[in-house]
Amino acid sequence: MTLALGVLMIVQQHDGIDAYFKSRQAVATSGAGQVLRTWLLSVAAFWALLGILRMPRPTRRVRFTVTCRRMLLPLVLLLNLVVNNPISQPRFWVGTVLLSLLFSAPSMCRPRAFRVTAATLLATVLFAFPYCDYFRYDNREQVSVVMLTDQFTSNGDYDAFQQVETGIDYAREHGFAPRNVVGVLLFAVPRSLWPDKPPDTGITLARYAGYSFTNLSAPLWIESYIWAGLPAVFITFYLMGVIGRRVDGMQNRLRESQGTLAVLLVPAFAFYQMIFLRGSLLGIIGPLALTLVIPLLITAPAGTRQSSFDSRVATAIALMQPSRER
């Protein structure tokens, strides 16, 4: 299904497959509603590849299934190279895809491997992250390497401190905006149907501060603060802690059951939290919702799946047994 969706959507692109190797701007402006369709294809392709690589291997007796997997793997991998490449996709999503695939491997969950990868990731965020957005626009500026201190003080990628300060001033002057929570929850409603839909918090704060560049973040701390002050911040992060603890518990219980929903979803959600904490939510909640919903639609709990399989096997064996007269 994912391959069919990919072929259909790529053919419908204004520039076809070439649009995915020009810039993010080329994909986003190639048609009405294209952004949502592009995200749907990107997330579906990611889960298809993760499922083929990490779902439990069938027994040798099921040769047809094994053959199908071997045939589909290069096709799904090629689809991901097209729709999830760093040219047409944001940095946070490319990082989520690569790191999820990497840490879904059991060997990468060992303490030493995790420490080495975490240190590499931290160095990448500090030194290489600003230069990984080279393909955002069609008209690209010349890359100039500057000191790390200059990056922290002048680059919009490291705007968290300034945006938090601006958000406090904004809330003090304009008051809290609890309706922004509704805007995040109903992110899929187009503004043509909801003219008063709350705007992106990062853009709102940038305009309030008088910046000419409005593509800025809104860290979850200040976004939740603007909703209803410190109580909203406490409730938001308390809920994140509760959810994170339950997800970790599921992963520990299913550590040996590779391919179940919890095991596959944990690394994807873990690495997506980097952009989730950075915000703003209205800009990143769509891909997050698709990342969580798609595996729920295509998988079943391990126990249910196994019991159903065992039931079918038992039924088949019973039918093959000759009837005995008493």
C-alpha positions as CSV (number, residue, x, y, z in Angstrom):
1,M,0.0,0.0,0.0
2,T,2.8,2.4,0.9
3,L,4.5,1.8,-2.5
4,A,1.3,2.4,-4.4
5,L,0.7,5.6,-2.4
6,G,4.3,6.7,-3.1
7,V,4.0,6.1,-6.9
8,L,0.6,7.9,-7.0
9,M,1.8,11.0,-5.1
10,I,5.1,11.3,-6.8
11,V,3.5,11.2,-10.2
12,Q,1.0,13.9,-9.1
13,Q,3.9,16.2,-8.1
14,H,4.3,19.2,-10.4
15,D,7.9,18.4,-11.1
16,G,7.6,14.7,-10.3
17,I,10.4,13.0,-8.5
18,D,12.7,15.9,-9.2
19,A,10.8,18.1,-6.7
20,Y,12.1,15.9,-3.9
21,F,15.7,16.7,-4.8
22,K,15.4,20.5,-5.2
23,S,14.4,21.9,-1.8
24,R,11.8,21.8,0.9
25,Q,10.2,24.9,-0.7
26,A,9.8,23.1,-4.0
27,V,7.8,20.3,-2.4
28,A,5.7,22.6,-0.2
29,T,4.7,24.9,-3.0
30,S,3.9,22.3,-5.6
31,G,0.2,22.2,-4.9
32,A,-2.7,23.0,-2.5
33,G,-2.6,20.7,0.5
34,Q,0.7,19.2,-0.6
35,V,2.4,19.6,2.8
36,L,-0.1,17.3,4.5
37,R,0.1,14.7,1.7
38,T,3.9,14.8,1.7
39,W,4.0,14.2,5.4
40,L,1.5,11.3,5.0
41,L,3.8,9.6,2.5
42,S,7.0,10.3,4.4
43,V,5.7,8.9,7.7
44,A,4.1,5.9,5.9
45,A,7.3,5.1,4.1
46,F,9.3,5.4,7.4
47,W,7.0,2.9,9.2
48,A,7.0,0.5,6.2
49,L,10.8,0.4,6.3
50,L,11.0,0.1,10.0
51,G,8.4,-2.7,9.9
52,I,10.2,-4.7,7.3
53,L,13.5,-4.4,9.1
54,R,12.4,-5.1,12.7
55,M,9.1,-7.0,12.6
56,P,9.5,-10.7,13.6
57,R,10.9,-12.9,10.9
58,P,8.4,-15.6,9.7
59,T,9.3,-19.2,9.9
60,R,11.1,-20.9,7.0
61,R,7.9,-22.7,6.1
62,V,6.3,-19.5,5.0
63,R,8.6,-19.0,2.0
64,F,6.2,-16.7,0.2
65,T,6.3,-14.2,3.0
66,V,10.1,-14.3,3.2
67,T,10.3,-13.8,-0.6
68,C,7.9,-10.9,-0.5
69,R,10.0,-9.2,2.2
70,R,13.2,-9.6,0.3
71,M,11.6,-8.1,-2.8
72,L,9.9,-5.2,-0.9
73,L,12.9,-4.2,1.1
74,P,14.9,-2.5,-1.7
75,L,11.8,-0.8,-3.1
76,V,10.8,0.6,0.3
77,L,14.4,1.7,0.9
78,L,14.4,3.5,-2.4
79,L,11.1,5.2,-1.6
80,N,12.6,6.4,1.7
81,L,15.6,7.8,-0.1
82,V,13.2,9.8,-2.2
83,V,10.7,11.1,0.3
84,N,12.8,11.2,3.5
85,N,16.0,12.7,2.2
86,P,17.6,15.7,3.8
87,I,16.9,17.9,0.8
88,S,13.1,17.8,0.8
89,Q,12.6,17.1,4.5
90,P,13.3,19.1,7.7
91,R,16.3,18.3,9.8
92,F,14.3,17.1,12.7
93,W,12.4,14.5,10.6
94,V,15.5,13.1,8.9
95,G,17.1,12.8,12.3
96,T,14.1,11.0,13.7
97,V,14.1,8.5,10.8
98,L,17.8,7.7,10.9
99,L,18.0,7.5,14.7
100,S,14.9,5.4,15.0
101,L,16.2,2.9,12.5
102,L,19.5,2.9,14.3
103,F,18.2,2.5,17.8
104,S,15.6,-0.1,16.9
105,A,18.5,-2.5,16.6
106,P,18.9,-4.4,19.9
107,S,22.7,-4.0,19.8
108,M,22.4,-0.2,19.9
109,C,20.4,-0.3,23.2
110,R,23.4,-1.4,25.1
111,P,24.8,1.2,27.5
112,R,28.2,1.7,25.8
113,A,26.7,2.0,22.3
114,F,24.1,4.5,23.6
115,R,26.7,6.7,25.3
116,V,28.8,6.9,22.2
117,T,25.9,7.7,20.0
118,A,24.5,10.2,22.4
119,A,27.8,12.0,22.5
120,T,28.0,12.0,18.7
121,L,24.4,13.4,18.5
122,L,25.2,16.2,21.0
123,A,28.3,17.2,18.9
124,T,26.2,17.2,15.8
125,V,23.5,19.4,17.3
126,L,26.1,21.9,18.5
127,F,28.4,22.1,15.5
128,A,26.6,20.7,12.4
129,F,22.9,21.5,13.0
130,P,22.9,25.1,11.7
131,Y,24.5,23.9,8.4
132,C,22.1,21.0,7.8
133,D,19.3,23.4,6.6
134,Y,21.1,24.3,3.4
135,F,18.4,22.9,1.2
136,R,15.4,24.7,2.8
137,Y,14.9,27.3,0.0
138,D,15.4,27.3,-3.7
139,N,17.8,30.4,-3.5
140,R,20.6,29.1,-1.3
141,E,23.1,31.4,0.4
142,Q,26.8,30.7,0.5
143,V,27.8,28.6,3.6
144,S,30.1,30.5,5.9
145,V,31.5,28.7,9.0
146,V,31.4,31.0,12.1
147,M,32.4,30.5,15.7
148,L,30.1,28.5,18.0
149,T,29.6,31.6,20.2
150,D,28.4,33.5,17.2
151,Q,26.0,30.7,16.3
152,F,24.5,30.8,19.8
153,T,23.9,34.6,19.8
154,S,22.9,35.3,16.2
155,N,21.5,32.1,14.7
156,G,17.8,31.5,14.9
157,D,18.4,27.8,15.5
158,Y,19.4,28.6,19.0
159,D,16.6,31.0,19.9
160,A,15.2,29.2,22.9
161,F,16.4,31.6,25.6
162,Q,15.3,34.7,23.7
163,Q,11.9,33.2,22.8
164,V,11.2,32.3,26.5
165,E,12.0,35.8,27.6
166,T,9.9,37.2,24.8
167,G,7.0,34.9,25.7
168,I,7.0,36.0,29.4
169,D,6.8,39.7,28.2
170,Y,4.1,38.8,25.8
171,A,2.0,37.0,28.4
172,R,2.5,39.9,30.8
173,E,1.2,42.4,28.3
174,H,-1.5,40.4,26.5
175,G,-2.5,37.9,29.1
176,F,-2.8,34.1,28.8
177,A,-4.3,32.4,25.8
178,P,-5.9,29.1,26.7
179,R,-7.6,28.8,23.4
180,N,-4.2,28.1,21.8
181,V,-4.5,24.6,23.3
182,V,-7.6,24.0,21.1
183,G,-5.7,25.2,18.1
184,V,-3.0,22.5,18.7
185,L,-5.6,19.8,19.2
186,L,-7.5,20.8,16.1
187,F,-4.4,21.4,14.0
188,A,-5.9,19.6,11.0
189,V,-8.8,22.1,10.6
190,P,-7.8,24.5,7.8
191,R,-8.0,28.2,8.4
192,S,-10.5,28.5,5.5
193,L,-13.0,26.7,7.8
194,W,-11.7,28.3,11.0
195,P,-10.6,31.9,10.3
196,D,-9.9,32.6,14.0
197,K,-7.7,29.6,14.4
198,P,-4.8,30.5,16.9
199,P,-1.6,31.3,15.0
200,D,1.7,29.6,15.4
201,T,3.2,30.6,18.8
202,G,6.8,31.0,17.4
203,I,5.6,33.3,14.7
204,T,3.5,35.3,17.2
205,L,6.4,35.9,19.5
206,A,8.7,36.8,16.6
207,R,6.2,39.4,15.4
208,Y,5.7,40.7,18.9
209,A,9.5,41.2,19.3
210,G,9.6,43.0,15.9
211,Y,11.8,40.5,14.1
212,S,11.8,40.4,10.3
213,F,12.5,36.7,10.4
214,T,9.5,34.9,11.9
215,N,10.5,31.2,11.5
216,L,11.4,30.8,15.1
217,S,10.7,28.2,17.8
218,A,8.5,28.3,20.8
219,P,9.9,25.9,23.5
220,L,7.3,23.8,25.2
221,W,8.0,25.6,28.5
222,I,6.9,29.0,27.2
223,E,4.2,27.6,24.9
224,S,2.5,26.0,27.9
225,Y,3.1,29.1,30.0
226,I,1.2,31.2,27.5
227,W,-1.7,28.8,27.8
228,A,-2.3,29.4,31.5
229,G,0.9,30.3,33.4
230,L,3.0,28.1,35.7
231,P,0.2,25.6,36.5
232,A,-0.1,24.8,32.7
233,V,3.7,24.2,32.6
234,F,3.5,21.9,35.6
235,I,0.6,19.9,34.2
236,T,2.1,19.7,30.7
237,F,5.5,18.3,31.9
238,Y,3.8,16.1,34.5
239,L,1.8,14.4,31.8
240,M,4.9,14.0,29.6
241,G,6.6,12.3,32.5
242,V,3.7,10.0,33.1
243,I,3.5,9.0,29.5
244,G,7.2,8.6,29.1
245,R,7.3,6.4,32.2
246,R,4.5,4.1,30.9
247,V,6.2,3.9,27.5
248,D,9.5,2.9,29.1
249,G,7.7,0.3,31.2
250,M,6.1,-1.2,28.1
251,Q,9.4,-1.4,26.3
252,N,11.0,-3.2,29.3
253,R,8.2,-5.7,29.4
254,L,8.4,-6.4,25.7
255,R,12.2,-6.2,25.4
256,E,12.4,-9.7,24.0
257,S,9.3,-9.3,21.7
258,Q,11.0,-7.5,18.9
259,G,8.5,-6.0,16.4
260,T,5.7,-5.2,18.8
261,L,4.2,-1.8,18.8
262,A,5.9,-0.5,22.0
263,V,9.4,-1.6,20.9
264,L,9.1,0.1,17.5
265,L,7.4,3.2,18.7
266,V,9.7,4.0,21.6
267,P,12.8,5.2,19.6
268,A,10.6,7.1,17.1
269,F,8.8,9.0,19.9
270,A,12.0,9.5,21.9
271,F,13.9,11.3,19.2
272,Y,10.9,13.2,18.0
273,Q,10.8,14.8,21.5
274,M,13.8,17.0,20.6
275,I,11.7,19.0,18.1
276,F,8.6,18.5,20.3
277,L,10.3,20.3,23.2
278,R,11.7,23.0,20.8
279,G,8.3,23.7,19.2
280,S,6.3,25.4,18.3
281,L,3.6,22.7,18.5
282,L,1.4,23.9,15.7
283,G,4.2,23.3,13.2
284,I,5.2,19.9,14.4
285,I,2.1,18.3,15.8
286,G,0.9,17.0,12.4
287,P,3.9,14.7,11.7
288,L,3.8,13.6,15.4
289,A,0.1,12.6,15.1
290,L,0.8,10.6,11.9
291,T,3.9,8.9,13.6
292,L,1.7,7.7,16.4
293,V,-1.5,6.9,14.5
294,I,-0.1,4.9,11.6
295,P,1.4,2.1,13.6
296,L,-1.8,1.9,15.6
297,L,-3.7,1.2,12.4
298,I,-1.3,-1.4,11.0
299,T,-0.4,-3.4,14.1
300,A,-2.0,-5.4,16.8
301,P,-0.8,-6.2,20.4
302,A,1.7,-9.0,20.5
303,G,-0.5,-11.2,22.6
304,T,-3.5,-10.8,20.4
305,R,-1.5,-11.4,17.3
306,Q,0.2,-14.5,18.7
307,S,-3.0,-16.0,20.2
308,S,-4.8,-15.5,16.9
309,F,-2.0,-17.2,15.0
310,D,-1.9,-20.1,17.4
311,S,-5.7,-20.4,17.1
312,R,-5.5,-20.7,13.3
313,V,-2.7,-23.2,13.5
314,A,-4.6,-25.3,16.0
315,T,-7.7,-25.2,13.8
316,A,-5.8,-26.3,10.7
317,I,-4.2,-29.2,12.6
318,A,-7.5,-30.3,13.9
319,L,-9.1,-30.3,10.4
320,M,-6.2,-32.3,9.1
321,Q,-6.6,-35.0,11.7
322,P,-8.8,-38.0,10.7
323,S,-12.0,-38.3,12.6
324,R,-12.1,-41.1,15.1
325,E,-15.2,-43.2,15.8
326,R,-15.9,-43.8,19.4
